[in-house]
């Protein structure tokens, strides 16, 4: 069973920073407990680390939950800074280098508004990758997963074992897939009219 990436040791003492490993990710999470903080939780980036500020009385389970919530919020805020096509292409090249040894070399990477049932698509013969505009505003790790998914299709056309082996290197594959499945499931829920008085 894998070690909990947010807690590798005992609960930190009050107000003491507790550096937490994020598994295979480059950036670390540091939780700082404060006796002055009563209810609020906040987070910010400091270099390659994420600092999460929580009340000292918070349980380990609450800490784990809030760290996840705050990481998702920060990622969503960062991805809302709308990436243009050029930045998207740069990101694709970086992901290819990092996870596919630079073997996937797209000729073009761009946002499109005509994909409402897919998150992304690619045409290997042309080397083109298109991402749905619906991904804009989603957490960065989700956009990276979809980009990496399409980059992998430039190397392997189907969804067979060889294709999925390429994506194993990306540490947030399952989390990103779960996020996208949740978005799809939420879209399928019946939209009930608001209750009177709301």
mmCIF file of the C-alpha atoms, coordinates in Angstrom:
data_MODEL
# 
_entry.id   MODEL 
# 
loop_
_atom_site.group_PDB 
_atom_site.id 
_atom_site.type_symbol 
_atom_site.label_atom_id 
_atom_site.label_alt_id 
_atom_site.label_comp_id 
_atom_site.label_asym_id 
_atom_site.label_entity_id 
_atom_site.label_seq_id 
_atom_site.pdbx_PDB_ins_code 
_atom_site.Cartn_x 
_atom_site.Cartn_y 
_atom_site.Cartn_z 
_atom_site.occupancy 
_atom_site.B_iso_or_equiv 
_atom_site.pdbx_formal_charge 
_atom_site.auth_seq_id 
_atom_site.auth_comp_id 
_atom_site.auth_asym_id 
_atom_site.auth_atom_id 
_atom_site.pdbx_PDB_model_num 
ATOM 1   C CA . UNK A 1 1   ? 0.000   0.000  0.000   1.00 0.00 ? 1   UNK A CA 1 
ATOM 2   C CA . UNK A 1 2   ? 1.481   3.390  -0.933  1.00 0.00 ? 2   UNK A CA 1 
ATOM 3   C CA . UNK A 1 3   ? 2.566   5.760  1.783   1.00 0.00 ? 3   UNK A CA 1 
ATOM 4   C CA . UNK A 1 4   ? 0.252   8.718  2.351   1.00 0.00 ? 4   UNK A CA 1 
ATOM 5   C CA . UNK A 1 5   ? 2.097   11.471 0.441   1.00 0.00 ? 5   UNK A CA 1 
ATOM 6   C CA . UNK A 1 6   ? 0.755   14.171 2.737   1.00 0.00 ? 6   UNK A CA 1 
ATOM 7   C CA . UNK A 1 7   ? 1.806   12.538 5.998   1.00 0.00 ? 7   UNK A CA 1 
ATOM 8   C CA . UNK A 1 8   ? 4.956   10.528 6.346   1.00 0.00 ? 8   UNK A CA 1 
ATOM 9   C CA . UNK A 1 9   ? 5.395   11.044 10.102  1.00 0.00 ? 9   UNK A CA 1 
ATOM 10  C CA . UNK A 1 10  ? 3.524   12.105 13.193  1.00 0.00 ? 10  UNK A CA 1 
ATOM 11  C CA . UNK A 1 11  ? 1.383   15.224 13.403  1.00 0.00 ? 11  UNK A CA 1 
ATOM 12  C CA . UNK A 1 12  ? 3.544   18.358 13.573  1.00 0.00 ? 12  UNK A CA 1 
ATOM 13  C CA . UNK A 1 13  ? 3.656   20.425 16.723  1.00 0.00 ? 13  UNK A CA 1 
ATOM 14  C CA . UNK A 1 14  ? 1.685   23.680 16.964  1.00 0.00 ? 14  UNK A CA 1 
ATOM 15  C CA . UNK A 1 15  ? 2.791   26.405 14.560  1.00 0.00 ? 15  UNK A CA 1 
ATOM 16  C CA . UNK A 1 16  ? 5.673   24.278 13.320  1.00 0.00 ? 16  UNK A CA 1 
ATOM 17  C CA . UNK A 1 17  ? 6.093   24.068 9.565   1.00 0.00 ? 17  UNK A CA 1 
ATOM 18  C CA . UNK A 1 18  ? 5.763   20.491 8.313   1.00 0.00 ? 18  UNK A CA 1 
ATOM 19  C CA . UNK A 1 19  ? 7.295   19.875 4.903   1.00 0.00 ? 19  UNK A CA 1 
ATOM 20  C CA . UNK A 1 20  ? 5.152   17.312 3.124   1.00 0.00 ? 20  UNK A CA 1 
ATOM 21  C CA . UNK A 1 21  ? 6.212   15.294 0.140   1.00 0.00 ? 21  UNK A CA 1 
ATOM 22  C CA . UNK A 1 22  ? 3.864   15.330 -2.855  1.00 0.00 ? 22  UNK A CA 1 
ATOM 23  C CA . UNK A 1 23  ? 4.943   11.993 -4.246  1.00 0.00 ? 23  UNK A CA 1 
ATOM 24  C CA . UNK A 1 24  ? 6.707   12.317 -7.587  1.00 0.00 ? 24  UNK A CA 1 
ATOM 25  C CA . UNK A 1 25  ? 5.866   15.989 -8.060  1.00 0.00 ? 25  UNK A CA 1 
ATOM 26  C CA . UNK A 1 26  ? 8.663   18.538 -8.034  1.00 0.00 ? 26  UNK A CA 1 
ATOM 27  C CA . UNK A 1 27  ? 6.948   21.062 -5.771  1.00 0.00 ? 27  UNK A CA 1 
ATOM 28  C CA . UNK A 1 28  ? 6.626   20.433 -2.043  1.00 0.00 ? 28  UNK A CA 1 
ATOM 29  C CA . UNK A 1 29  ? 3.758   21.278 0.250   1.00 0.00 ? 29  UNK A CA 1 
ATOM 30  C CA . UNK A 1 30  ? 4.460   22.822 3.626   1.00 0.00 ? 30  UNK A CA 1 
ATOM 31  C CA . UNK A 1 31  ? 1.659   22.992 6.178   1.00 0.00 ? 31  UNK A CA 1 
ATOM 32  C CA . UNK A 1 32  ? 1.941   25.697 8.814   1.00 0.00 ? 32  UNK A CA 1 
ATOM 33  C CA . UNK A 1 33  ? -0.287  25.432 11.875  1.00 0.00 ? 33  UNK A CA 1 
ATOM 34  C CA . UNK A 1 34  ? -1.179  28.575 13.782  1.00 0.00 ? 34  UNK A CA 1 
ATOM 35  C CA . UNK A 1 35  ? -2.790  28.950 17.206  1.00 0.00 ? 35  UNK A CA 1 
ATOM 36  C CA . UNK A 1 36  ? -4.038  32.420 16.164  1.00 0.00 ? 36  UNK A CA 1 
ATOM 37  C CA . UNK A 1 37  ? -5.859  31.050 13.114  1.00 0.00 ? 37  UNK A CA 1 
ATOM 38  C CA . UNK A 1 38  ? -9.344  29.882 14.162  1.00 0.00 ? 38  UNK A CA 1 
ATOM 39  C CA . UNK A 1 39  ? -11.390 28.906 11.098  1.00 0.00 ? 39  UNK A CA 1 
ATOM 40  C CA . UNK A 1 40  ? -9.704  30.051 7.916   1.00 0.00 ? 40  UNK A CA 1 
ATOM 41  C CA . UNK A 1 41  ? -7.413  28.082 5.642   1.00 0.00 ? 41  UNK A CA 1 
ATOM 42  C CA . UNK A 1 42  ? -5.270  29.742 3.008   1.00 0.00 ? 42  UNK A CA 1 
ATOM 43  C CA . UNK A 1 43  ? -2.502  28.786 0.611   1.00 0.00 ? 43  UNK A CA 1 
ATOM 44  C CA . UNK A 1 44  ? 0.053   30.426 -1.622  1.00 0.00 ? 44  UNK A CA 1 
ATOM 45  C CA . UNK A 1 45  ? 3.061   29.556 -3.773  1.00 0.00 ? 45  UNK A CA 1 
ATOM 46  C CA . UNK A 1 46  ? 6.553   30.348 -2.530  1.00 0.00 ? 46  UNK A CA 1 
ATOM 47  C CA . UNK A 1 47  ? 9.111   29.421 -5.165  1.00 0.00 ? 47  UNK A CA 1 
ATOM 48  C CA . UNK A 1 48  ? 8.683   25.727 -5.907  1.00 0.00 ? 48  UNK A CA 1 
ATOM 49  C CA . UNK A 1 49  ? 6.764   25.121 -2.656  1.00 0.00 ? 49  UNK A CA 1 
ATOM 50  C CA . UNK A 1 50  ? 3.125   25.521 -1.728  1.00 0.00 ? 50  UNK A CA 1 
ATOM 51  C CA . UNK A 1 51  ? 2.452   26.897 1.746   1.00 0.00 ? 51  UNK A CA 1 
ATOM 52  C CA . UNK A 1 52  ? -0.886  25.930 3.347   1.00 0.00 ? 52  UNK A CA 1 
ATOM 53  C CA . UNK A 1 53  ? -1.902  27.810 6.506   1.00 0.00 ? 53  UNK A CA 1 
ATOM 54  C CA . UNK A 1 54  ? -4.338  26.025 8.832   1.00 0.00 ? 54  UNK A CA 1 
ATOM 55  C CA . UNK A 1 55  ? -5.633  26.334 12.432  1.00 0.00 ? 55  UNK A CA 1 
ATOM 56  C CA . UNK A 1 56  ? -3.466  24.446 14.956  1.00 0.00 ? 56  UNK A CA 1 
ATOM 57  C CA . UNK A 1 57  ? -6.479  22.511 16.317  1.00 0.00 ? 57  UNK A CA 1 
ATOM 58  C CA . UNK A 1 58  ? -7.255  20.906 12.938  1.00 0.00 ? 58  UNK A CA 1 
ATOM 59  C CA . UNK A 1 59  ? -7.138  17.085 12.873  1.00 0.00 ? 59  UNK A CA 1 
ATOM 60  C CA . UNK A 1 60  ? -4.868  15.136 10.532  1.00 0.00 ? 60  UNK A CA 1 
ATOM 61  C CA . UNK A 1 61  ? -7.861  14.107 8.414   1.00 0.00 ? 61  UNK A CA 1 
ATOM 62  C CA . UNK A 1 62  ? -9.043  17.729 8.129   1.00 0.00 ? 62  UNK A CA 1 
ATOM 63  C CA . UNK A 1 63  ? -5.507  18.794 7.230   1.00 0.00 ? 63  UNK A CA 1 
ATOM 64  C CA . UNK A 1 64  ? -5.281  16.212 4.432   1.00 0.00 ? 64  UNK A CA 1 
ATOM 65  C CA . UNK A 1 65  ? -8.665  17.274 3.082   1.00 0.00 ? 65  UNK A CA 1 
ATOM 66  C CA . UNK A 1 66  ? -7.854  20.987 3.203   1.00 0.00 ? 66  UNK A CA 1 
ATOM 67  C CA . UNK A 1 67  ? -4.432  20.522 1.619   1.00 0.00 ? 67  UNK A CA 1 
ATOM 68  C CA . UNK A 1 68  ? -6.135  18.793 -1.336  1.00 0.00 ? 68  UNK A CA 1 
ATOM 69  C CA . UNK A 1 69  ? -8.821  21.484 -1.561  1.00 0.00 ? 69  UNK A CA 1 
ATOM 70  C CA . UNK A 1 70  ? -6.281  24.309 -1.476  1.00 0.00 ? 70  UNK A CA 1 
ATOM 71  C CA . UNK A 1 71  ? -3.993  22.659 -4.037  1.00 0.00 ? 71  UNK A CA 1 
ATOM 72  C CA . UNK A 1 72  ? -6.958  22.323 -6.397  1.00 0.00 ? 72  UNK A CA 1 
ATOM 73  C CA . UNK A 1 73  ? -7.956  25.961 -5.809  1.00 0.00 ? 73  UNK A CA 1 
ATOM 74  C CA . UNK A 1 74  ? -4.456  27.223 -6.530  1.00 0.00 ? 74  UNK A CA 1 
ATOM 75  C CA . UNK A 1 75  ? -4.209  25.067 -9.642  1.00 0.00 ? 75  UNK A CA 1 
ATOM 76  C CA . UNK A 1 76  ? -7.561  26.360 -10.908 1.00 0.00 ? 76  UNK A CA 1 
ATOM 77  C CA . UNK A 1 77  ? -6.529  29.971 -10.261 1.00 0.00 ? 77  UNK A CA 1 
ATOM 78  C CA . UNK A 1 78  ? -3.287  29.436 -12.136 1.00 0.00 ? 78  UNK A CA 1 
ATOM 79  C CA . UNK A 1 79  ? -4.949  27.812 -15.124 1.00 0.00 ? 79  UNK A CA 1 
ATOM 80  C CA . UNK A 1 80  ? -7.560  30.597 -15.287 1.00 0.00 ? 80  UNK A CA 1 
ATOM 81  C CA . UNK A 1 81  ? -4.796  32.861 -16.415 1.00 0.00 ? 81  UNK A CA 1 
ATOM 82  C CA . UNK A 1 82  ? -5.849  32.007 -19.938 1.00 0.00 ? 82  UNK A CA 1 
ATOM 83  C CA . UNK A 1 83  ? -3.093  30.336 -21.849 1.00 0.00 ? 83  UNK A CA 1 
ATOM 84  C CA . UNK A 1 84  ? -2.842  31.376 -25.452 1.00 0.00 ? 84  UNK A CA 1 
ATOM 85  C CA . UNK A 1 85  ? -2.022  28.927 -28.217 1.00 0.00 ? 85  UNK A CA 1 
ATOM 86  C CA . UNK A 1 86  ? 1.701   29.788 -28.030 1.00 0.00 ? 86  UNK A CA 1 
ATOM 87  C CA . UNK A 1 87  ? 1.816   29.071 -24.283 1.00 0.00 ? 87  UNK A CA 1 
ATOM 88  C CA . UNK A 1 88  ? -0.136  25.878 -24.834 1.00 0.00 ? 88  UNK A CA 1 
ATOM 89  C CA . UNK A 1 89  ? 2.407   24.749 -27.450 1.00 0.00 ? 89  UNK A CA 1 
ATOM 90  C CA . UNK A 1 90  ? 5.286   25.580 -25.071 1.00 0.00 ? 90  UNK A CA 1 
ATOM 91  C CA . UNK A 1 91  ? 3.584   23.572 -22.370 1.00 0.00 ? 91  UNK A CA 1 
ATOM 92  C CA . UNK A 1 92  ? 3.151   20.615 -24.735 1.00 0.00 ? 92  UNK A CA 1 
ATOM 93  C CA . UNK A 1 93  ? 6.855   20.690 -25.613 1.00 0.00 ? 93  UNK A CA 1 
ATOM 94  C CA . UNK A 1 94  ? 7.787   20.833 -21.912 1.00 0.00 ? 94  UNK A CA 1 
ATOM 95  C CA . UNK A 1 95  ? 5.501   17.871 -21.116 1.00 0.00 ? 95  UNK A CA 1 
ATOM 96  C CA . UNK A 1 96  ? 6.906   15.882 -24.032 1.00 0.00 ? 96  UNK A CA 1 
ATOM 97  C CA . UNK A 1 97  ? 10.445  16.470 -22.765 1.00 0.00 ? 97  UNK A CA 1 
ATOM 98  C CA . UNK A 1 98  ? 9.558   15.672 -19.180 1.00 0.00 ? 98  UNK A CA 1 
ATOM 99  C CA . UNK A 1 99  ? 7.406   12.563 -19.670 1.00 0.00 ? 99  UNK A CA 1 
ATOM 100 C CA . UNK A 1 100 ? 7.987   11.255 -23.209 1.00 0.00 ? 100 UNK A CA 1 
ATOM 101 C CA . UNK A 1 101 ? 11.721  11.918 -23.620 1.00 0.00 ? 101 UNK A CA 1 
ATOM 102 C CA . UNK A 1 102 ? 10.887  14.604 -26.204 1.00 0.00 ? 102 UNK A CA 1 
ATOM 103 C CA . UNK A 1 103 ? 9.667   12.023 -28.716 1.00 0.00 ? 103 UNK A CA 1 
ATOM 104 C CA . UNK A 1 104 ? 6.255   13.650 -29.276 1.00 0.00 ? 104 UNK A CA 1 
ATOM 105 C CA . UNK A 1 105 ? 6.760   16.757 -31.398 1.00 0.00 ? 105 UNK A CA 1 
ATOM 106 C CA . UNK A 1 106 ? 3.482   18.416 -32.324 1.00 0.00 ? 106 UNK A CA 1 
ATOM 107 C CA . UNK A 1 107 ? 3.454   20.769 -35.304 1.00 0.00 ? 107 UNK A CA 1 
ATOM 108 C CA . UNK A 1 108 ? 0.593   22.757 -33.753 1.00 0.00 ? 108 UNK A CA 1 
ATOM 109 C CA . UNK A 1 109 ? -1.238  22.927 -30.432 1.00 0.00 ? 109 UNK A CA 1 
ATOM 110 C CA . UNK A 1 110 ? -4.294  25.130 -30.062 1.00 0.00 ? 110 UNK A CA 1 
ATOM 111 C CA . UNK A 1 111 ? -7.568  25.747 -28.267 1.00 0.00 ? 111 UNK A CA 1 
ATOM 112 C CA . UNK A 1 112 ? -10.784 25.059 -30.186 1.00 0.00 ? 112 UNK A CA 1 
ATOM 113 C CA . UNK A 1 113 ? -14.423 25.846 -29.456 1.00 0.00 ? 113 UNK A CA 1 
ATOM 114 C CA . UNK A 1 114 ? -16.019 23.107 -31.554 1.00 0.00 ? 114 UNK A CA 1 
ATOM 115 C CA . UNK A 1 115 ? -15.268 20.152 -29.242 1.00 0.00 ? 115 UNK A CA 1 
ATOM 116 C CA . UNK A 1 116 ? -18.123 19.758 -26.823 1.00 0.00 ? 116 UNK A CA 1 
ATOM 117 C CA . UNK A 1 117 ? -17.990 15.997 -26.365 1.00 0.00 ? 117 UNK A CA 1 
ATOM 118 C CA . UNK A 1 118 ? -14.196 15.557 -26.236 1.00 0.00 ? 118 UNK A CA 1 
ATOM 119 C CA . UNK A 1 119 ? -11.525 17.143 -24.095 1.00 0.00 ? 119 UNK A CA 1 
ATOM 120 C CA . UNK A 1 120 ? -8.932  16.975 -26.831 1.00 0.00 ? 120 UNK A CA 1 
ATOM 121 C CA . UNK A 1 121 ? -8.042  15.438 -30.157 1.00 0.00 ? 121 UNK A CA 1 
ATOM 122 C CA . UNK A 1 122 ? -5.039  15.015 -32.372 1.00 0.00 ? 122 UNK A CA 1 
ATOM 123 C CA . UNK A 1 123 ? -4.227  14.220 -35.971 1.00 0.00 ? 123 UNK A CA 1 
ATOM 124 C CA . UNK A 1 124 ? -0.954  12.251 -35.920 1.00 0.00 ? 124 UNK A CA 1 
ATOM 125 C CA . UNK A 1 125 ? -0.412  12.583 -39.692 1.00 0.00 ? 125 UNK A CA 1 
ATOM 126 C CA . UNK A 1 126 ? -0.394  16.382 -39.334 1.00 0.00 ? 126 UNK A CA 1 
ATOM 127 C CA . UNK A 1 127 ? 1.082   16.483 -35.840 1.00 0.00 ? 127 UNK A CA 1 
ATOM 128 C CA . UNK A 1 128 ? -1.751  18.727 -34.675 1.00 0.00 ? 128 UNK A CA 1 
ATOM 129 C CA . UNK A 1 129 ? -3.303  18.765 -31.213 1.00 0.00 ? 129 UNK A CA 1 
ATOM 130 C CA . UNK A 1 130 ? -6.546  20.532 -30.332 1.00 0.00 ? 130 UNK A CA 1 
ATOM 131 C CA . UNK A 1 131 ? -7.855  21.070 -26.797 1.00 0.00 ? 131 UNK A CA 1 
ATOM 132 C CA . UNK A 1 132 ? -11.437 21.954 -25.972 1.00 0.00 ? 132 UNK A CA 1 
ATOM 133 C CA . UNK A 1 133 ? -11.988 25.451 -24.631 1.00 0.00 ? 133 UNK A CA 1 
ATOM 134 C CA . UNK A 1 134 ? -13.958 23.765 -21.815 1.00 0.00 ? 134 UNK A CA 1 
ATOM 135 C CA . UNK A 1 135 ? -10.607 22.885 -20.191 1.00 0.00 ? 135 UNK A CA 1 
ATOM 136 C CA . UNK A 1 136 ? -9.812  26.551 -19.656 1.00 0.00 ? 136 UNK A CA 1 
ATOM 137 C CA . UNK A 1 137 ? -10.205 27.321 -15.983 1.00 0.00 ? 137 UNK A CA 1 
ATOM 138 C CA . UNK A 1 138 ? -9.693  23.708 -14.899 1.00 0.00 ? 138 UNK A CA 1 
ATOM 139 C CA . UNK A 1 139 ? -6.727  22.853 -12.654 1.00 0.00 ? 139 UNK A CA 1 
ATOM 140 C CA . UNK A 1 140 ? -3.347  22.904 -14.351 1.00 0.00 ? 140 UNK A CA 1 
ATOM 141 C CA . UNK A 1 141 ? -2.735  19.196 -13.733 1.00 0.00 ? 141 UNK A CA 1 
ATOM 142 C CA . UNK A 1 142 ? -5.942  18.373 -15.656 1.00 0.00 ? 142 UNK A CA 1 
ATOM 143 C CA . UNK A 1 143 ? -4.915  20.448 -18.696 1.00 0.00 ? 143 UNK A CA 1 
ATOM 144 C CA . UNK A 1 144 ? -1.450  18.859 -18.526 1.00 0.00 ? 144 UNK A CA 1 
ATOM 145 C CA . UNK A 1 145 ? -2.987  15.384 -18.452 1.00 0.00 ? 145 UNK A CA 1 
ATOM 146 C CA . UNK A 1 146 ? -5.145  16.044 -21.536 1.00 0.00 ? 146 UNK A CA 1 
ATOM 147 C CA . UNK A 1 147 ? -2.162  17.552 -23.362 1.00 0.00 ? 147 UNK A CA 1 
ATOM 148 C CA . UNK A 1 148 ? 0.002   14.568 -22.425 1.00 0.00 ? 148 UNK A CA 1 
ATOM 149 C CA . UNK A 1 149 ? -2.779  12.194 -23.500 1.00 0.00 ? 149 UNK A CA 1 
ATOM 150 C CA . UNK A 1 150 ? -2.857  13.803 -26.946 1.00 0.00 ? 150 UNK A CA 1 
ATOM 151 C CA . UNK A 1 151 ? 0.956   13.899 -27.139 1.00 0.00 ? 151 UNK A CA 1 
ATOM 152 C CA . UNK A 1 152 ? 0.990   10.164 -26.446 1.00 0.00 ? 152 UNK A CA 1 
ATOM 153 C CA . UNK A 1 153 ? -1.381  9.693  -29.399 1.00 0.00 ? 153 UNK A CA 1 
ATOM 154 C CA . UNK A 1 154 ? 1.258   11.216 -31.661 1.00 0.00 ? 154 UNK A CA 1 
ATOM 155 C CA . UNK A 1 155 ? 3.368   8.170  -30.731 1.00 0.00 ? 155 UNK A CA 1 
ATOM 156 C CA . UNK A 1 156 ? 0.705   5.474  -30.280 1.00 0.00 ? 156 UNK A CA 1 
ATOM 157 C CA . UNK A 1 157 ? -2.645  5.809  -32.091 1.00 0.00 ? 157 UNK A CA 1 
ATOM 158 C CA . UNK A 1 158 ? -4.992  3.668  -29.969 1.00 0.00 ? 158 UNK A CA 1 
ATOM 159 C CA . UNK A 1 159 ? -5.717  3.197  -26.270 1.00 0.00 ? 159 UNK A CA 1 
ATOM 160 C CA . UNK A 1 160 ? -3.914  -0.121 -25.883 1.00 0.00 ? 160 UNK A CA 1 
ATOM 161 C CA . UNK A 1 161 ? -1.417  -1.153 -23.196 1.00 0.00 ? 161 UNK A CA 1 
ATOM 162 C CA . UNK A 1 162 ? 1.496   0.594  -24.942 1.00 0.00 ? 162 UNK A CA 1 
ATOM 163 C CA . UNK A 1 163 ? -0.435  3.889  -24.930 1.00 0.00 ? 163 UNK A CA 1 
ATOM 164 C CA . UNK A 1 164 ? -1.283  3.661  -21.206 1.00 0.00 ? 164 UNK A CA 1 
ATOM 165 C CA . UNK A 1 165 ? 2.332   2.763  -20.361 1.00 0.00 ? 165 UNK A CA 1 
ATOM 166 C CA . UNK A 1 166 ? 3.365   6.126  -21.801 1.00 0.00 ? 166 UNK A CA 1 
ATOM 167 C CA . UNK A 1 167 ? 1.001   7.919  -19.412 1.00 0.00 ? 167 UNK A CA 1 
ATOM 168 C CA . UNK A 1 168 ? 2.198   6.011  -16.334 1.00 0.00 ? 168 UNK A CA 1 
ATOM 169 C CA . UNK A 1 169 ? 5.059   8.490  -15.958 1.00 0.00 ? 169 UNK A CA 1 
ATOM 170 C CA . UNK A 1 170 ? 2.634   11.351 -15.233 1.00 0.00 ? 170 UNK A CA 1 
ATOM 171 C CA . UNK A 1 171 ? 1.937   11.175 -11.474 1.00 0.00 ? 171 UNK A CA 1 
ATOM 172 C CA . UNK A 1 172 ? -1.526  12.777 -11.608 1.00 0.00 ? 172 UNK A CA 1 
ATOM 173 C CA . UNK A 1 173 ? -3.081  10.690 -14.381 1.00 0.00 ? 173 UNK A CA 1 
ATOM 174 C CA . UNK A 1 174 ? -5.680  9.015  -12.165 1.00 0.00 ? 174 UNK A CA 1 
ATOM 175 C CA . UNK A 1 175 ? -6.541  12.214 -10.324 1.00 0.00 ? 175 UNK A CA 1 
ATOM 176 C CA . UNK A 1 176 ? -6.998  14.135 -13.587 1.00 0.00 ? 176 UNK A CA 1 
ATOM 177 C CA . UNK A 1 177 ? -9.130  11.361 -15.059 1.00 0.00 ? 177 UNK A CA 1 
ATOM 178 C CA . UNK A 1 178 ? -11.269 11.359 -11.924 1.00 0.00 ? 178 UNK A CA 1 
ATOM 179 C CA . UNK A 1 179 ? -11.675 15.134 -12.125 1.00 0.00 ? 179 UNK A CA 1 
ATOM 180 C CA . UNK A 1 180 ? -12.811 14.944 -15.769 1.00 0.00 ? 180 UNK A CA 1 
ATOM 181 C CA . UNK A 1 181 ? -15.184 12.062 -14.978 1.00 0.00 ? 181 UNK A CA 1 
ATOM 182 C CA . UNK A 1 182 ? -16.668 14.186 -12.202 1.00 0.00 ? 182 UNK A CA 1 
ATOM 183 C CA . UNK A 1 183 ? -17.213 17.100 -14.588 1.00 0.00 ? 183 UNK A CA 1 
ATOM 184 C CA . UNK A 1 184 ? -18.971 14.808 -17.056 1.00 0.00 ? 184 UNK A CA 1 
ATOM 185 C CA . UNK A 1 185 ? -21.112 13.276 -14.290 1.00 0.00 ? 185 UNK A CA 1 
ATOM 186 C CA . UNK A 1 186 ? -22.078 16.721 -12.970 1.00 0.00 ? 186 UNK A CA 1 
ATOM 187 C CA . UNK A 1 187 ? -23.129 17.801 -16.463 1.00 0.00 ? 187 UNK A CA 1 
ATOM 188 C CA . UNK A 1 188 ? -25.478 14.803 -16.616 1.00 0.00 ? 188 UNK A CA 1 
ATOM 189 C CA . UNK A 1 189 ? -27.258 15.649 -13.362 1.00 0.00 ? 189 UNK A CA 1 
ATOM 190 C CA . UNK A 1 190 ? -30.740 17.069 -13.729 1.00 0.00 ? 190 UNK A CA 1 
ATOM 191 C CA . UNK A 1 191 ? -30.762 20.818 -13.333 1.00 0.00 ? 191 UNK A CA 1 
ATOM 192 C CA . UNK A 1 192 ? -33.603 21.472 -10.929 1.00 0.00 ? 192 UNK A CA 1 
ATOM 193 C CA . UNK A 1 193 ? -35.212 24.886 -10.724 1.00 0.00 ? 193 UNK A CA 1 
ATOM 194 C CA . UNK A 1 194 ? -34.091 26.960 -7.766  1.00 0.00 ? 194 UNK A CA 1 
ATOM 195 C CA . UNK A 1 195 ? -36.251 26.709 -4.651  1.00 0.00 ? 195 UNK A CA 1 
ATOM 196 C CA . UNK A 1 196 ? -38.556 29.621 -3.939  1.00 0.00 ? 196 UNK A CA 1 
ATOM 197 C CA . UNK A 1 197 ? -36.915 32.436 -2.053  1.00 0.00 ? 197 UNK A CA 1 
ATOM 198 C CA . UNK A 1 198 ? -33.427 31.756 -3.450  1.00 0.00 ? 198 UNK A CA 1 
# 
